[in-house]
Each structure stands twice: as structure tokens, then as C-alpha cells.
Amino acid sequence: MPCQLCDREVNKLTLHHLIPKQKGGKKGETIEICSACHHQIHALFDNTRLAQELNTIEKLQNEPQLGKFLAWVRKQNPDKRVRVHGSKTVS
């Protein structure tokens, strides 16, 4: 099954709440993404920014910092572990 952000075929996907649960997100507001994308999202953005500004697949894909990561990770072997880097941005 492909990751909904990077489109890589991976064996296991994780659920990402588009609006974090701590900010009122509900069970149905999720996307299925690979662990590399999931870790990178949370390495770059705090829950407030995710809830207020980056709460759709399109907004996540169009965010410049994450867009650079997605362009890079699409070229990586989906069977290998990908290391993520970043620092949280504040809104």
C-alpha cells in the first residue's frame, strides 16, 4: 500500500491525525503514511501549526520544508530505514 504523502510502497503504514488529538482531532481525520514521513512531520512542526495550518494532505505536500523531504524520500528504497532531521517551527 502506498504512503499517502510520498507515494512509496511500504510494508507498514502509520495513522497520522491531520488535526492532532491534543488539539481536538477525531478518529476519522487521519491519513495513512510511512513512518519516515510521519517522523519528519513531527520533527518539523508542532501540534499547533499542524492543527491550524497543515491539516490536509495538500497543505502538508505544499509546505516547503516538507516538500523538500518528500522529493528526497521518494528516491529512497522503501525497504530501508530513513533517518529524519529537523527542528520544530513555531507558529
VMD Tcl script that builds the backbone (N, CA, C; Angstrom):
set m [mol new atoms 273]
animate dup $m
set s [atomselect $m all]
$s set {name element resname resid chain x y z} {
  {N N MET 1 A 0.848 -1.178 0.000}
  {CA C MET 1 A 0.000 0.000 0.000}
  {C C MET 1 A 0.897 1.246 0.000}
  {N N PRO 2 A 0.583 2.239 -0.815}
  {CA C PRO 2 A 1.442 3.427 -0.869}
  {C C PRO 2 A 1.175 4.422 0.261}
  {N N CYS 3 A 2.236 5.102 0.643}
  {CA C CYS 3 A 2.132 6.202 1.599}
  {C C CYS 3 A 1.336 7.320 0.927}
  {N N GLN 4 A 0.405 7.910 1.637}
  {CA C GLN 4 A -0.421 8.969 1.061}
  {C C GLN 4 A 0.335 10.284 0.874}
  {N N LEU 5 A 1.532 10.403 1.426}
  {CA C LEU 5 A 2.320 11.621 1.226}
  {C C LEU 5 A 3.412 11.439 0.179}
  {N N CYS 6 A 4.227 10.400 0.324}
  {CA C CYS 6 A 5.367 10.242 -0.587}
  {C C CYS 6 A 5.108 9.242 -1.710}
  {N N ASP 7 A 4.018 8.506 -1.643}
  {CA C ASP 7 A 3.620 7.524 -2.658}
  {C C ASP 7 A 4.531 6.308 -2.746}
  {N N ARG 8 A 5.444 6.129 -1.780}
  {CA C ARG 8 A 6.289 4.932 -1.799}
  {C C ARG 8 A 5.483 3.734 -1.317}
  {N N GLU 9 A 5.728 2.592 -1.930}
  {CA C GLU 9 A 5.115 1.335 -1.492}
  {C C GLU 9 A 5.906 0.815 -0.302}
  {N N VAL 10 A 5.275 0.775 0.856}
  {CA C VAL 10 A 5.942 0.289 2.064}
  {C C VAL 10 A 5.112 -0.824 2.682}
  {N N ASN 11 A 5.764 -1.643 3.507}
  {CA C ASN 11 A 5.070 -2.777 4.125}
  {C C ASN 11 A 4.114 -2.356 5.228}
  {N N LYS 12 A 4.448 -1.288 5.925}
  {CA C LYS 12 A 3.645 -0.882 7.079}
  {C C LYS 12 A 3.404 0.625 7.035}
  {N N LEU 13 A 2.160 1.005 7.226}
  {CA C LEU 13 A 1.800 2.423 7.283}
  {C C LEU 13 A 1.347 2.771 8.697}
  {N N THR 14 A 1.465 4.053 9.029}
  {CA C THR 14 A 1.007 4.534 10.325}
  {C C THR 14 A -0.125 5.530 10.105}
  {N N LEU 15 A -0.951 5.716 11.107}
  {CA C LEU 15 A -2.032 6.700 11.026}
  {C C LEU 15 A -1.533 8.039 11.548}
  {N N HIS 16 A -1.720 9.065 10.745}
  {CA C HIS 16 A -1.384 10.422 11.163}
  {C C HIS 16 A -2.680 11.202 11.281}
  {N N HIS 17 A -2.922 11.786 12.446}
  {CA C HIS 17 A -4.096 12.629 12.647}
  {C C HIS 17 A -3.830 13.991 12.012}
  {N N LEU 18 A -4.647 14.367 11.041}
  {CA C LEU 18 A -4.458 15.657 10.369}
  {C C LEU 18 A -4.589 16.801 11.364}
  {N N ILE 19 A -5.495 16.674 12.297}
  {CA C ILE 19 A -5.568 17.597 13.436}
  {C C ILE 19 A -5.176 16.755 14.646}
  {N N PRO 20 A -4.048 17.087 15.289}
  {CA C PRO 20 A -3.588 16.264 16.420}
  {C C PRO 20 A -4.668 16.070 17.479}
  {N N LYS 21 A -4.673 14.889 18.084}
  {CA C LYS 21 A -5.674 14.584 19.102}
  {C C LYS 21 A -5.645 15.605 20.238}
  {N N GLN 22 A -4.446 16.097 20.586}
  {CA C GLN 22 A -4.331 17.086 21.659}
  {C C GLN 22 A -5.000 18.414 21.288}
  {N N LYS 23 A -5.232 18.605 19.999}
  {CA C LYS 23 A -5.862 19.839 19.521}
  {C C LYS 23 A -7.291 19.590 19.046}
  {N N GLY 24 A -7.876 18.464 19.459}
  {CA C GLY 24 A -9.272 18.181 19.143}
  {C C GLY 24 A -9.503 17.308 17.926}
  {N N GLY 25 A -8.458 16.716 17.391}
  {CA C GLY 25 A -8.603 15.848 16.223}
  {C C GLY 25 A -9.427 14.607 16.540}
  {N N LYS 26 A -10.136 14.140 15.519}
  {CA C LYS 26 A -11.002 12.985 15.697}
  {C C LYS 26 A -10.463 11.778 14.938}
  {N N LYS 27 A -10.983 10.625 15.271}
  {CA C LYS 27 A -10.522 9.359 14.716}
  {C C LYS 27 A -10.577 9.339 13.179}
  {N N GLY 28 A -11.616 9.851 12.578}
  {CA C GLY 28 A -11.792 9.786 11.132}
  {C C GLY 28 A -10.935 10.751 10.343}
  {N N GLU 29 A -10.279 11.680 11.001}
  {CA C GLU 29 A -9.463 12.695 10.327}
  {C C GLU 29 A -8.010 12.248 10.272}
  {N N THR 30 A -7.761 11.092 9.616}
  {CA C THR 30 A -6.420 10.540 9.567}
  {C C THR 30 A -6.023 10.213 8.131}
  {N N ILE 31 A -4.716 10.105 7.928}
  {CA C ILE 31 A -4.177 9.618 6.664}
  {C C ILE 31 A -3.200 8.499 6.997}
  {N N GLU 32 A -2.968 7.613 6.028}
  {CA C GLU 32 A -2.036 6.508 6.224}
  {C C GLU 32 A -0.729 6.856 5.529}
  {N N ILE 33 A 0.325 6.975 6.341}
  {CA C ILE 33 A 1.622 7.379 5.812}
  {C C ILE 33 A 2.722 6.482 6.357}
  {N N CYS 34 A 3.868 6.483 5.659}
  {CA C CYS 34 A 5.009 5.679 6.112}
  {C C CYS 34 A 5.608 6.315 7.367}
  {N N SER 35 A 6.379 5.534 8.077}
  {CA C SER 35 A 6.964 6.037 9.323}
  {C C SER 35 A 7.961 7.169 9.061}
  {N N ALA 36 A 8.657 7.138 7.924}
  {CA C ALA 36 A 9.606 8.215 7.616}
  {C C ALA 36 A 8.874 9.548 7.485}
  {N N CYS 37 A 7.793 9.565 6.738}
  {CA C CYS 37 A 7.015 10.804 6.586}
  {C C CYS 37 A 6.422 11.233 7.928}
  {N N HIS 38 A 5.913 10.266 8.690}
  {CA C HIS 38 A 5.297 10.583 9.977}
  {C C HIS 38 A 6.318 11.207 10.930}
  {N N HIS 39 A 7.490 10.596 11.015}
  {CA C HIS 39 A 8.531 11.146 11.891}
  {C C HIS 39 A 8.975 12.523 11.421}
  {N N GLN 40 A 9.098 12.720 10.118}
  {CA C GLN 40 A 9.547 14.013 9.607}
  {C C GLN 40 A 8.527 15.109 9.910}
  {N N ILE 41 A 7.258 14.824 9.752}
  {CA C ILE 41 A 6.211 15.806 10.071}
  {C C ILE 41 A 6.374 16.287 11.506}
  {N N HIS 42 A 6.501 15.335 12.428}
  {CA C HIS 42 A 6.572 15.704 13.845}
  {C C HIS 42 A 7.925 16.265 14.244}
  {N N ALA 43 A 8.957 16.014 13.450}
  {CA C ALA 43 A 10.255 16.631 13.705}
  {C C ALA 43 A 10.253 18.096 13.284}
  {N N LEU 44 A 9.451 18.423 12.280}
  {CA C LEU 44 A 9.441 19.787 11.739}
  {C C LEU 44 A 8.402 20.709 12.367}
  {N N PHE 45 A 7.247 20.170 12.722}
  {CA C PHE 45 A 6.119 21.033 13.082}
  {C C PHE 45 A 5.537 20.694 14.444}
  {N N ASP 46 A 5.139 21.730 15.170}
  {CA C ASP 46 A 4.468 21.494 16.439}
  {C C ASP 46 A 2.972 21.250 16.186}
  {N N ASN 47 A 2.289 20.739 17.199}
  {CA C ASN 47 A 0.876 20.378 17.039}
  {C C ASN 47 A -0.013 21.568 16.731}
  {N N THR 48 A 0.327 22.736 17.223}
  {CA C THR 48 A -0.471 23.922 16.932}
  {C C THR 48 A -0.438 24.246 15.449}
  {N N ARG 49 A 0.758 24.238 14.869}
  {CA C ARG 49 A 0.871 24.533 13.431}
  {C C ARG 49 A 0.185 23.449 12.604}
  {N N LEU 50 A 0.351 22.195 13.009}
  {CA C LEU 50 A -0.320 21.113 12.287}
  {C C LEU 50 A -1.831 21.297 12.312}
  {N N ALA 51 A -2.382 21.639 13.467}
  {CA C ALA 51 A -3.833 21.795 13.597}
  {C C ALA 51 A -4.350 22.997 12.826}
  {N N GLN 52 A -3.636 24.116 12.874}
  {CA C GLN 52 A -4.136 25.356 12.294}
  {C C GLN 52 A -3.798 25.534 10.822}
  {N N GLU 53 A -2.618 25.087 10.396}
  {CA C GLU 53 A -2.162 25.406 9.048}
  {C C GLU 53 A -1.931 24.201 8.147}
  {N N LEU 54 A -1.592 23.068 8.707}
  {CA C LEU 54 A -1.174 21.916 7.896}
  {C C LEU 54 A -2.095 20.726 8.128}
  {N N ASN 55 A -3.403 20.952 8.002}
  {CA C ASN 55 A -4.387 19.946 8.380}
  {C C ASN 55 A -5.040 19.215 7.208}
  {N N THR 56 A -4.392 19.245 6.033}
  {CA C THR 56 A -4.840 18.442 4.895}
  {C C THR 56 A -3.607 17.848 4.213}
  {N N ILE 57 A -3.823 16.814 3.426}
  {CA C ILE 57 A -2.708 16.218 2.673}
  {C C ILE 57 A -2.087 17.265 1.761}
  {N N GLU 58 A -2.920 18.037 1.084}
  {CA C GLU 58 A -2.424 19.036 0.133}
  {C C GLU 58 A -1.574 20.097 0.822}
  {N N LYS 59 A -2.015 20.560 1.969}
  {CA C LYS 59 A -1.239 21.574 2.697}
  {C C LYS 59 A 0.099 21.015 3.159}
  {N N LEU 60 A 0.102 19.766 3.601}
  {CA C LEU 60 A 1.362 19.134 4.003}
  {C C LEU 60 A 2.297 19.006 2.807}
  {N N GLN 61 A 1.777 18.519 1.680}
  {CA C GLN 61 A 2.613 18.328 0.494}
  {C C GLN 61 A 3.145 19.642 -0.064}
  {N N ASN 62 A 2.417 20.731 0.117}
  {CA C ASN 62 A 2.827 22.026 -0.424}
  {C C ASN 62 A 3.675 22.852 0.536}
  {N N GLU 63 A 3.881 22.372 1.749}
  {CA C GLU 63 A 4.709 23.093 2.714}
  {C C GLU 63 A 6.168 22.937 2.271}
  {N N PRO 64 A 6.899 24.053 2.091}
  {CA C PRO 64 A 8.247 23.985 1.517}
  {C C PRO 64 A 9.229 23.045 2.212}
  {N N GLN 65 A 9.315 23.088 3.535}
  {CA C GLN 65 A 10.259 22.216 4.245}
  {C C GLN 65 A 9.922 20.742 4.032}
  {N N LEU 66 A 8.648 20.400 4.161}
  {CA C LEU 66 A 8.248 19.013 3.986}
  {C C LEU 66 A 8.332 18.622 2.509}
  {N N GLY 67 A 8.061 19.546 1.619}
  {CA C GLY 67 A 8.164 19.273 0.188}
  {C C GLY 67 A 9.558 18.839 -0.209}
  {N N LYS 68 A 10.572 19.465 0.359}
  {CA C LYS 68 A 11.960 19.074 0.079}
  {C C LYS 68 A 12.214 17.649 0.546}
  {N N PHE 69 A 11.717 17.334 1.737}
  {CA C PHE 69 A 11.876 15.983 2.262}
  {C C PHE 69 A 11.166 14.975 1.369}
  {N N LEU 70 A 9.936 15.281 0.940}
  {CA C LEU 70 A 9.174 14.356 0.108}
  {C C LEU 70 A 9.871 14.096 -1.222}
  {N N ALA 71 A 10.437 15.143 -1.817}
  {CA C ALA 71 A 11.170 14.972 -3.079}
  {C C ALA 71 A 12.359 14.036 -2.878}
  {N N TRP 72 A 13.031 14.163 -1.742}
  {CA C TRP 72 A 14.185 13.318 -1.447}
  {C C TRP 72 A 13.764 11.885 -1.113}
  {N N VAL 73 A 12.771 11.732 -0.241}
  {CA C VAL 73 A 12.403 10.399 0.246}
  {C C VAL 73 A 11.795 9.546 -0.856}
  {N N ARG 74 A 11.177 10.152 -1.838}
  {CA C ARG 74 A 10.607 9.386 -2.953}
  {C C ARG 74 A 11.679 8.593 -3.705}
  {N N LYS 75 A 12.926 9.047 -3.621}
  {CA C LYS 75 A 14.036 8.385 -4.307}
  {C C LYS 75 A 14.672 7.283 -3.457}
  {N N GLN 76 A 14.247 7.170 -2.205}
  {CA C GLN 76 A 14.868 6.220 -1.284}
  {C C GLN 76 A 14.189 4.854 -1.360}
  {N N ASN 77 A 14.971 3.825 -1.095}
  {CA C ASN 77 A 14.461 2.459 -1.073}
  {C C ASN 77 A 13.453 2.326 0.069}
  {N N PRO 78 A 12.219 1.928 -0.235}
  {CA C PRO 78 A 11.208 1.831 0.826}
  {C C PRO 78 A 11.485 0.725 1.843}
  {N N ASP 79 A 12.399 -0.199 1.526}
  {CA C ASP 79 A 12.721 -1.273 2.457}
  {C C ASP 79 A 13.783 -0.882 3.481}
  {N N LYS 80 A 14.427 0.258 3.262}
  {CA C LYS 80 A 15.476 0.700 4.189}
  {C C LYS 80 A 14.938 1.787 5.103}
  {N N ARG 81 A 15.485 1.795 6.311}
  {CA C ARG 81 A 15.083 2.805 7.290}
  {C C ARG 81 A 15.646 4.162 6.878}
  {N N VAL 82 A 14.801 5.177 6.951}
  {CA C VAL 82 A 15.197 6.534 6.573}
  {C C VAL 82 A 15.352 7.363 7.830}
  {N N ARG 83 A 16.467 8.049 7.936}
  {CA C ARG 83 A 16.727 8.908 9.091}
  {C C ARG 83 A 16.122 10.283 8.816}
  {N N VAL 84 A 15.436 10.836 9.799}
  {CA C VAL 84 A 14.823 12.152 9.636}
  {C C VAL 84 A 15.541 13.176 10.484}
  {N N HIS 85 A 15.503 14.411 10.007}
  {CA C HIS 85 A 16.139 15.516 10.719}
  {C C HIS 85 A 15.214 16.716 10.672}
  {N N GLY 86 A 15.394 17.597 11.604}
  {CA C GLY 86 A 14.622 18.830 11.570}
  {C C GLY 86 A 14.477 19.404 12.942}
  {N N SER 87 A 13.986 20.594 12.958}
  {CA C SER 87 A 13.667 21.224 14.235}
  {C C SER 87 A 12.302 21.852 14.097}
  {N N LYS 88 A 11.561 21.795 15.154}
  {CA C LYS 88 A 10.192 22.289 15.113}
  {C C LYS 88 A 10.151 23.784 14.817}
  {N N THR 89 A 9.160 24.141 14.010}
  {CA C THR 89 A 8.922 25.555 13.741}
  {C C THR 89 A 7.766 26.000 14.621}
  {N N VAL 90 A 7.799 27.224 15.020}
  {CA C VAL 90 A 6.717 27.751 15.840}
  {C C VAL 90 A 5.845 28.635 14.981}
  {N N SER 91 A 4.576 28.657 15.331}
  {CA C SER 91 A 3.652 29.459 14.532}
  {C C SER 91 A 3.462 30.822 15.136}
}
mol reanalyze $m
mol bondsrecalc $m
mol representation Tube
mol addrep $m
